[in-house]
Amino acid sequence: MTQANRYRIDADDREPAERGLASLVLTIVELLRELMERQALRRVEEGSVTDEQAERLGCTLMRLDERMDELAGKFGLRREDLNIDLGPLGTLLPED
């Protein structure tokens, strides 16, 4: 279990500021990616997409997942770093 981040950006030091901003943006993108993945799985399970559409969805989600790893790595982040500690509410992204 990893500790979620609390975001603080020091505008006077460019590198940590860029990394902090990248982490925040990638966290939002990761949240949207997870929501899209759940929606796609739900649609496939209920049979509201064709086999061809399901195949395209799967390929698209796999490429997006790979791209997220690339972008996180570019900023020295791990996927586990892409979470926000919401205090008493827990974390933004569900922990596996």
Stockholm file with secondary structure:
# STOCKHOLM 1.0

chainA/1-96         MTQANRYRIDADDREPAERGLASLVLTIVELLRELMERQALRRVEEGSVTDEQAERLGCTLMRLDERMDELAGKFGLRREDLNIDLGPLGTLLPED
#=GR chainA/1-96 SS CCCCBCCCCCTTSHHHHHHHHHHHHHHHHHHHHHHHHHHHHHHHHHTCSCHHHHHHHHHHHHHHHHHHHHHHHHTTCCGGGCCBBCGGGCBSSCCC
#=GC SS_cons        CCCCBCCCCCTTSHHHHHHHHHHHHHHHHHHHHHHHHHHHHHHHHHTCSCHHHHHHHHHHHHHHHHHHHHHHHHTTCCGGGCCBBCGGGCBSSCCC
//
